[in-house]
Amino acid sequence: MDTLFSNVTLVTMDEAMHVYYAAFLGVTDGKISYIGKTAPQEKPKQIINGEGMVLMPGLINCHTHLPMSLLRGYGDGHDLHTWLFDYIFPREARLDDRAVKAATLLSIAECLRFGVTSVSDMYDHCGAIAEAVAESGIKANLSRGITLWTEEFDPETYPACVELRELREKWDGYDGSRIKVEASIHAEYTSNYHLWEAMGEYACNEGLGLQIHLSETKKEHEECKEKYGLTPAQLLDCHHVFAARTQAAHCVWLEPEDMALLAKRKVTAVHCPVSNLKLASGEADVVAMVKAGMNVALGTDGASSNNNLDLFEEIKAASLMAKNVHADAQTLPAQAALMMATVCGARAQGREKECGMLKEGMDADLILLDFTQPHLMPCHDVLSHLCYAASGHDVVMTMVRGRILYAAGKYPTIDLDAVVRELAEHAMPKVFLDDAARQTEDSISR
């Protein structure tokens, strides 16, 4: 046995939602090898004293854009359309691989600090993102976000599609599928049927998952209905987009018929309550989705529209938003919100057999929280505290496959000082150098 957590409170998130007090959990070769109320006979190489601590499955962030930490706080105070087209897209056009990798490493450090052990990411410059993921040790489902604004389209030569295939050839299945590569359609309103059909067919034929933004704002939802006579979900289904395992981000404006359809297609809705509130996109009715039979997971969206990657904030916001939508304090209780960030997230990523619960034989994707802090005492209900009182700042250790990736302010796999220097010396000037200075720089270089 490599590591033994002793005298710790175990929140298993298993089918019975067991919580064990003063318990023991052993890790061997990256797997959970022992769970019990008494110490195992086998002596471990190291013991971590869990007295006053809570050990639970690592959180799974099912929708984010890791490199967007570079744009944190930029363009605040606007609706989604204005923010995206007037602020974000123009700056993203200036990114290069170096800037993307540095920003990705910064975001991964933030994720690990806040107890996230796996992410689903949609962006471009994906090779640089994959390198950062590989170096850091976190798990990731990576997709190359693809838009299509013209009718001329050949998936064999379209640059984003070429990048997706190259990404898959190099990185899909890396390190025992710690990295999974997935297909992507940015959204219905940023593409057309040529892309929908090509990506749906590609994902289905190759056995890949697919990531998409779906019905995030009322504007996009209603304009789709006016243009096509169908909701975005109905329209995309006509083009067989949902034939593959799909993570559909936001789903704020789904209609009852959409929910029934997506449940039938086994589509996961990825709820991003903080981003939706910040951009005034609306309040997704996740309870109705669950009742319709949908899997619902949680995501932060990018750090530029949140403005952090603390999934504990999403857990609390999801529960509070549901209570407000239904005017019922019993709606979406703590255990259900926690499931969305663990069990349901693993299912969304196609990782339900490896993580999302504490069970013998599953990957040791674990986080340890310090429950001796003033805001977590006294503790009458551990699950309640995890949902409503805890934050990512209470995480003192994050482990993926038995490997400690964050502990006590240290990142064994990330040189954070080097990342900060790279951001300051290359990434920030690259993206935010004002246009006049850029023109002068370009003139000199020519």
C-alpha positions as CSV (number, residue, x, y, z in Angstrom):
1,M,0.0,0.0,0.0
2,D,1.4,3.4,-1.0
3,T,-0.7,5.7,1.0
4,L,-3.1,5.4,3.9
5,F,-5.5,8.1,5.0
6,S,-6.3,7.5,8.7
7,N,-9.0,8.7,11.0
8,V,-10.7,10.7,8.3
9,T,-14.3,11.4,7.5
10,L,-15.1,9.6,4.2
11,V,-17.8,11.0,1.9
12,T,-18.1,8.2,-0.6
13,M,-20.7,9.5,-3.0
14,D,-21.6,5.9,-3.7
15,E,-25.1,4.6,-4.4
16,A,-26.0,4.7,-0.7
17,M,-24.2,8.0,-0.1
18,H,-22.2,6.5,2.8
19,V,-20.4,8.8,5.2
20,Y,-17.9,7.0,7.4
21,Y,-16.3,8.7,10.4
22,A,-12.8,8.0,11.8
23,A,-12.3,5.7,8.8
24,F,-9.4,4.5,6.7
25,L,-8.7,4.6,2.9
26,G,-5.7,3.0,1.3
27,V,-4.2,3.7,-2.1
28,T,-2.1,1.3,-4.1
29,D,-0.7,1.8,-7.6
30,G,-3.1,4.7,-8.2
31,K,-6.2,2.8,-7.2
32,I,-8.3,2.9,-4.0
33,S,-7.3,-0.5,-2.5
34,Y,-8.9,-0.3,1.0
35,I,-11.9,1.3,2.7
36,G,-12.7,0.4,6.2
37,K,-13.6,1.5,9.8
38,T,-10.4,-0.1,11.1
39,A,-6.8,0.2,10.0
40,P,-5.7,-2.4,7.4
41,Q,-3.2,-5.0,8.4
42,E,-0.9,-4.1,5.5
43,K,1.5,-1.4,6.4
44,P,1.6,1.6,4.0
45,K,4.6,3.5,2.7
46,Q,3.1,6.7,4.1
47,I,0.3,7.7,6.4
48,I,-1.7,10.9,6.0
49,N,-3.5,11.8,9.3
50,G,-7.0,12.8,8.4
51,E,-8.2,13.9,11.8
52,G,-10.5,16.9,11.4
53,M,-10.5,16.3,7.6
54,V,-13.0,15.2,5.0
55,L,-11.9,13.0,2.2
56,M,-14.2,12.8,-0.9
57,P,-14.0,12.2,-4.6
58,G,-12.3,14.8,-6.7
59,L,-14.7,17.3,-8.4
60,I,-15.3,17.1,-12.1
61,N,-15.7,20.4,-14.1
62,C,-17.6,19.4,-17.2
63,H,-17.5,22.7,-19.0
64,T,-14.6,25.2,-19.1
65,H,-12.2,27.0,-21.4
66,L,-8.9,26.7,-19.6
67,P,-6.9,29.3,-21.5
68,M,-9.4,32.0,-20.7
69,S,-7.9,32.7,-17.4
70,L,-5.8,35.2,-19.4
71,L,-9.1,37.1,-20.0
72,R,-10.3,37.0,-16.4
73,G,-12.4,40.1,-15.7
74,Y,-11.9,41.5,-19.2
75,G,-15.1,42.9,-20.7
76,D,-17.2,42.5,-17.6
77,G,-20.7,44.0,-17.4
78,H,-22.1,42.9,-20.8
79,D,-24.5,40.4,-22.1
80,L,-23.1,37.2,-23.6
81,H,-23.3,38.4,-27.3
82,T,-21.6,41.7,-26.7
83,W,-19.0,40.3,-24.4
84,L,-18.2,37.5,-26.8
85,F,-18.1,39.3,-30.1
86,D,-16.8,42.7,-29.0
87,Y,-14.4,41.7,-26.3
88,I,-13.4,38.0,-26.3
89,F,-13.2,36.9,-29.9
90,P,-10.9,39.8,-31.0
91,R,-8.5,39.1,-28.1
92,E,-8.6,35.3,-28.6
93,A,-7.5,35.9,-32.3
94,R,-4.2,37.1,-31.0
95,L,-3.4,34.0,-29.0
96,D,-0.5,31.6,-29.9
97,D,0.5,28.3,-28.5
98,R,2.9,29.8,-25.9
99,A,0.2,32.1,-24.5
100,V,-2.4,29.3,-24.5
101,K,-0.1,26.8,-22.7
102,A,0.8,29.3,-20.0
103,A,-2.8,30.3,-19.4
104,T,-3.8,26.7,-19.3
105,L,-1.2,25.8,-16.7
106,L,-2.4,28.7,-14.6
107,S,-6.0,27.4,-14.8
108,I,-5.0,23.8,-14.1
109,A,-3.2,25.1,-10.9
110,E,-6.4,26.9,-10.0
111,C,-8.5,23.7,-10.6
112,L,-6.2,21.6,-8.5
113,R,-6.2,24.2,-5.7
114,F,-10.0,24.0,-5.6
115,G,-10.3,20.2,-5.7
116,V,-11.0,19.6,-9.4
117,T,-9.4,16.4,-10.7
118,S,-10.9,16.2,-14.2
119,V,-12.1,18.8,-16.7
120,S,-14.0,19.0,-20.0
121,D,-12.5,21.8,-22.1
122,M,-13.5,23.4,-25.4
123,Y,-11.0,25.7,-27.1
124,D,-8.4,26.0,-29.9
125,H,-4.6,25.7,-29.8
126,C,-5.5,22.3,-28.4
127,G,-2.0,20.8,-28.8
128,A,-0.7,23.4,-26.3
129,I,-3.6,22.6,-23.9
130,A,-2.9,18.9,-24.2
131,E,0.8,19.5,-23.3
132,A,-0.2,21.4,-20.2
133,V,-2.6,18.7,-19.2
134,A,-0.1,15.9,-19.8
135,E,2.6,17.7,-17.7
136,S,0.2,18.6,-14.8
137,G,-1.3,15.1,-14.2
138,I,-4.9,16.2,-14.2
139,K,-7.5,14.4,-16.3
140,A,-9.2,16.1,-19.2
141,N,-11.7,15.6,-22.0
142,L,-10.4,18.0,-24.7
143,S,-12.4,19.3,-27.6
144,R,-11.4,21.7,-30.4
145,G,-14.3,24.2,-30.4
146,I,-15.3,24.7,-34.1
147,T,-17.3,27.5,-35.7
148,L,-18.4,27.7,-39.3
149,W,-19.7,31.0,-40.8
150,T,-19.8,30.1,-44.5
151,E,-21.5,27.6,-46.8
152,E,-18.1,26.4,-48.2
153,F,-16.9,23.5,-46.0
154,D,-14.8,20.5,-46.5
155,P,-14.0,18.6,-43.3
156,E,-10.9,17.2,-44.8
157,T,-9.3,20.6,-45.3
158,Y,-11.1,22.9,-42.9
159,P,-8.3,24.1,-40.5
160,A,-10.2,23.4,-37.2
161,C,-11.2,19.9,-38.4
162,V,-7.6,19.2,-39.4
163,E,-6.5,20.4,-35.9
164,L,-9.1,18.1,-34.3
165,R,-7.8,15.0,-36.2
166,E,-4.2,15.9,-35.4
167,L,-5.1,16.3,-31.7
168,R,-6.8,12.9,-31.7
169,E,-4.0,11.1,-33.4
170,K,-1.4,12.5,-30.9
171,W,-3.3,12.7,-27.6
172,D,-6.5,10.6,-27.5
173,G,-6.0,7.9,-25.0
174,Y,-2.8,9.4,-23.6
175,D,-1.6,7.9,-20.3
176,G,-4.3,5.3,-20.0
177,S,-7.0,7.7,-21.3
178,R,-6.1,10.4,-18.7
179,I,-6.6,12.6,-21.8
180,K,-9.7,11.9,-24.0
181,V,-10.2,13.8,-27.2
182,E,-13.7,14.7,-28.2
183,A,-15.5,16.4,-31.2
184,S,-17.1,19.8,-30.8
185,I,-19.5,22.2,-32.3
186,H,-19.2,25.6,-30.7
187,A,-22.9,26.3,-30.9
188,E,-25.9,26.3,-33.3
189,Y,-25.7,30.0,-33.8
190,T,-22.0,30.0,-34.7
191,S,-22.2,27.3,-37.3
192,N,-24.5,25.6,-39.8
193,Y,-25.7,22.2,-40.9
194,H,-22.5,21.3,-42.8
195,L,-20.5,21.3,-39.6
196,W,-23.3,19.7,-37.5
197,E,-23.6,16.7,-39.8
198,A,-19.8,16.3,-40.2
199,M,-19.1,16.4,-36.5
200,G,-22.0,14.2,-35.6
201,E,-20.9,11.6,-38.1
202,Y,-17.3,11.8,-37.1
203,A,-18.0,11.5,-33.4
204,C,-20.4,8.6,-33.9
205,N,-18.2,6.7,-36.3
206,E,-15.0,7.2,-34.2
207,G,-16.7,6.5,-30.9
208,L,-15.9,9.9,-29.5
209,G,-17.8,12.2,-27.2
210,L,-19.0,15.6,-28.3
211,Q,-19.1,19.0,-26.6
212,I,-21.4,21.9,-27.5
213,H,-23.0,25.1,-26.2
214,L,-26.8,24.7,-26.3
215,S,-29.6,27.2,-25.7
216,E,-27.5,29.4,-23.5
217,T,-29.4,32.6,-24.0
218,K,-33.0,33.4,-24.8
219,K,-31.9,35.4,-27.9
220,E,-30.1,32.5,-29.5
221,H,-32.9,30.1,-28.6
222,E,-35.7,32.3,-30.0
223,E,-33.8,33.3,-33.1
224,C,-33.3,29.6,-34.0
225,K,-37.0,29.0,-33.6
226,E,-37.8,32.0,-35.9
227,K,-35.3,30.9,-38.5
228,Y,-35.9,27.2,-38.6
229,G,-39.2,26.6,-36.8
230,L,-37.3,24.3,-34.3
231,T,-35.5,24.8,-31.1
232,P,-31.7,24.4,-31.2
233,A,-32.0,21.0,-29.6
234,Q,-34.6,19.8,-32.1
235,L,-32.7,21.3,-35.0
236,L,-29.4,19.7,-34.1
237,D,-31.1,16.4,-33.5
238,C,-32.4,16.5,-37.0
239,H,-28.8,16.5,-38.1
240,H,-27.8,13.6,-35.9
241,V,-25.6,15.6,-33.6
242,F,-26.6,13.7,-30.5
243,A,-25.8,10.3,-31.8
244,A,-22.6,10.5,-29.8
245,R,-22.2,10.9,-26.0
246,T,-22.7,14.6,-25.7
247,Q,-22.0,17.2,-23.0
248,A,-24.3,20.2,-23.8
249,A,-23.2,23.3,-21.9
250,H,-25.7,25.7,-20.3
251,C,-29.1,24.4,-21.6
252,V,-30.7,27.5,-19.9
253,W,-33.7,27.8,-22.2
254,L,-34.6,24.2,-22.9
255,E,-38.3,23.6,-23.3
256,P,-40.0,20.5,-21.9
257,E,-40.0,18.8,-25.3
258,D,-36.2,19.5,-25.6
259,M,-35.6,17.8,-22.2
260,A,-37.5,14.7,-23.2
261,L,-35.6,14.5,-26.5
262,L,-32.2,15.0,-24.9
263,A,-33.0,12.5,-22.2
264,K,-33.8,10.0,-24.9
265,R,-30.5,10.7,-26.7
266,K,-28.7,10.4,-23.3
267,V,-27.3,13.9,-23.6
268,T,-25.8,15.5,-20.4
269,A,-26.7,19.0,-19.6
270,V,-23.8,20.9,-18.0
271,H,-25.1,23.5,-15.7
272,C,-23.0,26.6,-15.2
273,P,-25.0,28.7,-12.8
274,V,-22.4,31.3,-11.8
275,S,-21.5,32.2,-15.4
276,N,-25.2,32.2,-16.4
277,L,-26.0,34.6,-13.6
278,K,-23.0,36.9,-14.3
279,L,-23.9,37.2,-18.0
280,A,-27.6,37.4,-17.2
281,S,-28.3,34.5,-19.5
282,G,-31.1,33.1,-17.3
283,E,-31.7,30.3,-14.8
284,A,-31.6,26.7,-16.1
285,D,-34.3,24.5,-14.6
286,V,-32.1,21.5,-13.8
287,V,-34.8,19.9,-11.6
288,A,-37.1,19.6,-14.7
289,M,-34.2,18.2,-16.6
290,V,-33.5,15.5,-14.0
291,K,-37.3,14.7,-13.8
292,A,-37.2,14.3,-17.6
293,G,-34.4,11.7,-17.3
294,M,-31.4,13.8,-18.2
295,N,-28.0,13.5,-16.6
296,V,-27.0,16.9,-15.2
297,A,-23.4,17.8,-14.4
298,L,-21.7,21.1,-13.4
299,G,-19.2,23.4,-15.0
300,T,-17.7,26.8,-14.3
301,D,-17.4,28.0,-17.9
302,G,-14.2,30.0,-18.5
303,A,-12.6,32.1,-15.8
304,S,-13.4,35.1,-18.0
305,S,-17.1,34.8,-17.4
306,N,-17.2,33.4,-13.9
307,N,-14.6,34.7,-12.8
308,N,-12.9,31.7,-11.1
309,L,-12.8,28.0,-11.4
310,D,-14.1,27.1,-7.9
311,L,-16.6,24.3,-8.5
312,F,-17.7,24.4,-4.9
313,E,-19.3,27.8,-5.8
314,E,-21.2,26.1,-8.6
315,I,-22.4,23.4,-6.2
316,K,-23.9,26.0,-3.9
317,A,-25.2,28.2,-6.7
318,A,-26.9,25.2,-8.4
319,S,-28.8,24.3,-5.2
320,L,-29.8,27.9,-4.4
321,M,-30.8,28.6,-8.0
322,A,-33.1,25.5,-8.1
323,K,-34.7,26.5,-4.8
324,N,-35.4,30.0,-6.1
325,V,-36.8,28.7,-9.5
326,H,-39.2,26.4,-7.7
327,A,-39.8,28.5,-4.6
328,D,-39.1,25.4,-2.5
329,A,-36.3,25.1,0.0
330,Q,-36.3,21.3,-0.3
331,T,-35.5,21.5,-4.1
332,L,-32.1,20.1,-5.1
333,P,-30.8,19.1,-1.7
334,A,-27.1,19.1,-0.9
335,Q,-26.5,15.5,-1.8
336,A,-28.0,16.0,-5.2
337,A,-25.9,19.1,-5.9
338,L,-22.8,17.2,-4.8
339,M,-23.6,14.3,-7.1
340,M,-23.7,16.7,-10.0
341,A,-20.1,17.6,-9.3
342,T,-18.9,14.0,-8.9
343,V,-21.0,11.0,-10.0
344,C,-22.9,12.8,-12.8
345,G,-19.7,14.5,-14.0
346,A,-17.9,11.2,-14.3
347,R,-20.9,9.8,-16.3
348,A,-20.8,12.9,-18.6
349,Q,-17.1,12.3,-19.4
350,G,-17.5,8.6,-19.9
351,R,-15.4,8.0,-16.8
352,E,-18.1,6.5,-14.5
353,K,-16.2,3.3,-14.1
354,E,-13.0,5.0,-13.0
355,C,-13.9,8.0,-10.8
356,G,-16.7,10.0,-9.2
357,M,-17.0,7.8,-6.1
358,L,-14.8,6.4,-3.4
359,K,-14.9,2.6,-4.1
360,E,-12.3,0.0,-4.0
361,G,-10.8,-0.6,-7.5
362,M,-11.6,3.0,-8.7
363,D,-8.9,5.5,-9.5
364,A,-7.6,7.4,-6.4
365,D,-8.9,10.8,-7.6
366,L,-9.4,12.3,-4.1
367,I,-9.5,15.6,-2.3
368,L,-9.0,16.4,1.3
369,L,-10.7,19.3,3.0
370,D,-9.8,20.9,6.3
371,F,-13.0,20.9,8.4
372,T,-11.3,22.6,11.4
373,Q,-11.8,26.0,10.0
374,P,-14.2,28.4,11.9
375,H,-16.8,28.5,9.1
376,L,-17.0,24.7,9.1
377,M,-17.7,24.2,12.8
378,P,-19.7,22.8,14.3
379,C,-20.6,20.2,11.7
380,H,-24.1,18.8,12.1
381,D,-24.2,17.5,8.5
382,V,-21.1,16.9,6.4
383,L,-23.0,16.9,3.1
384,S,-24.7,20.2,4.0
385,H,-21.4,21.8,4.8
386,L,-19.8,20.6,1.6
387,C,-22.6,22.2,-0.4
388,Y,-23.3,25.4,1.5
389,A,-20.4,26.3,3.7
390,A,-17.2,24.9,2.1
391,S,-15.2,26.5,-0.7
392,G,-12.3,25.5,-2.8
393,H,-10.0,27.3,-0.4
394,D,-10.7,24.6,2.2
395,V,-9.0,22.0,0.0
396,V,-5.6,21.0,1.4
397,M,-4.8,18.2,-0.9
398,T,-5.7,17.0,-4.4
399,M,-4.7,13.6,-5.7
400,V,-5.2,12.1,-9.2
401,R,-4.6,8.4,-9.7
402,G,-2.8,8.3,-6.4
403,R,-0.4,11.1,-7.3
404,I,-0.6,14.3,-5.2
405,L,-0.9,17.2,-7.5
406,Y,-1.6,19.9,-4.9
407,A,-0.9,20.0,-1.2
408,A,-0.3,22.9,1.3
409,G,0.2,25.5,-1.4
410,K,2.6,23.5,-3.5
411,Y,2.2,22.1,-7.0
412,P,4.7,19.2,-7.5
413,T,4.0,19.1,-11.3
414,I,3.6,22.8,-12.1
415,D,6.4,25.4,-11.9
416,L,4.0,28.2,-11.0
417,D,6.7,30.9,-10.9
418,A,7.7,30.0,-14.4
419,V,4.1,30.1,-15.5
420,V,3.6,33.6,-14.0
421,R,6.8,34.8,-15.8
422,E,5.6,33.4,-19.1
423,L,2.2,35.1,-18.7
424,A,3.8,38.5,-17.8
425,E,6.6,38.4,-20.4
426,H,4.8,36.8,-23.4
427,A,1.1,36.0,-23.0
428,M,-0.2,39.4,-21.7
429,P,1.7,41.5,-24.2
430,K,0.7,39.2,-27.0
431,V,-3.0,39.5,-26.3
432,F,-3.3,43.0,-24.8
433,L,-0.7,45.1,-26.5
434,D,-2.7,48.0,-27.8
435,D,-3.4,48.2,-31.5
436,A,-1.2,51.3,-32.2
437,A,1.8,49.6,-30.5
438,R,1.1,46.4,-32.4
439,Q,1.0,48.3,-35.7
440,T,4.4,49.9,-34.8
441,E,5.8,46.6,-33.8
442,D,4.6,44.9,-37.0
443,S,6.1,47.8,-39.1
444,I,9.5,47.4,-37.4
445,S,9.5,43.6,-37.8
446,R,8.8,44.1,-41.6
